[in-house]
Amino acid sequence: MKSAQKTPHGRPRALRTPGGLSFRLEPRALIVVVLLVVAALVAGVVLIGTGDYPIPAGDVVRTLLGDGDPGQEFIVEELRLPRVLVGLLVGASLGLGGALFQAVSRNPLGSPDVLGLGQGATAGALVMIVLFSGSTAQVTLGALVGGLVTGALIYLLAWRRGVHGYRLVLVGIGVSAMATAVNGYLLTKADFVDAARALVWMTGTLDGRDWKQVWPLLALAGVLVPLVLANARGLRMMEMGDDVSYTLGVRVERVRLLLMVCAVLLTAAATAAAGPVSFVALTAPQLARRLTRSPGPNLVPSLCMGAALLVIADWASQRLFGDGQLPVGVVTGVLGGVYLLWLLVTERRAGRI
């Protein structure tokens, strides 16, 4: 790093590289990110040790470091670690995708849950399940295609000399309603076995996830996350308005389209891997912003918050309901609904709604 600008209190606020790139460094946001990463890792270790054959956290760590016995290595590395990694990657993808949509639309309700991307991906998966009795790989592909088609449809319908936030949300709500109707129709046409299979998938679940789901998610995140962060400066400027962004040299529509494509891909891939896990994309950016108290999209904190939320919710779905296990989407739906009600009550008391 070439230089670091400092606040009156001597704390670094911006870092500049020899190449001329600058990065904002918010101390509080950095602390929040570190704490969220630690929380996600600790929850992951605890979750790996949870099950019919419990393993102490210390043994889990030793096994992950290559010092466990053969039995523990099989249980940890083949059965439980892939599920936890899928949970971390899905949560991170949903958190980042939700932050992007909320920043682009400049609306806290502009998340994939509201815009209908989850319903669109569900429609693609249901087509493969109901009409073709597709395999797991085919259902995953159908969900990914459904999410991408839905995202493209929303963007095209919302386009009118550019894409504006409220129009994007309104179009997304309409597309979501249509996709929900299509999903209901497909379920009525399914036989009993396919309908039961579809309902389990539609709740959002991490059951049975293995390395086949980990590698595609990891590869996609490895490409999209750096691409998103490279355009974070333009996204931050766009929050001041399109006119101001144009004067500052930001290619607004180009940046907006690029980031929306990234958000759609992240959301569609997460839905394809775990089903439509609700409310993570909506609540993770909001919780991250409240913790960091920082303006702007809070992309990295939202990513870390999503990962932590989903892994903790998965642990809760396995341990807090006795012998029965709930799909993780049920737990995130309950927690997200409670948070949304609390947020509405808080905003009303503050006189903002």
Buried (B, 14 or more C-beta within 10 A) or exposed (E): EEEEEEEEEEEBEBBBEEEEEEEBBBEEBBEBBEEBBEBBBBBBBBBBBBEEEEBEEEBBBBBBEEEBEEEBBEBBBEEBBBBBBBBBBBBBBBBBBBBBBBBBBBBBBBBBBBBBBBBBBBBBBBBBBBEEBBEEEBBBBBBBBBBBBBBBBBBEBBBEEEBBBEBBBEBBBBBBEBBBEBBEEBBEEBEEEBBEBBEBBBBBBBBEBBEEBBEBBBEBBEEBBEBBBEBBBBBBBBBEEBEEBBEEEBEBBEBBBBBBBBBBBBBBBBBBBBBBBBBBBBBBBBBBBEBBEBEBBBBBBBBBBBBBBBBBBBBBBBEEEEEEBBBBBBBBBBBBEEBBEEBEEEEEEEEEE
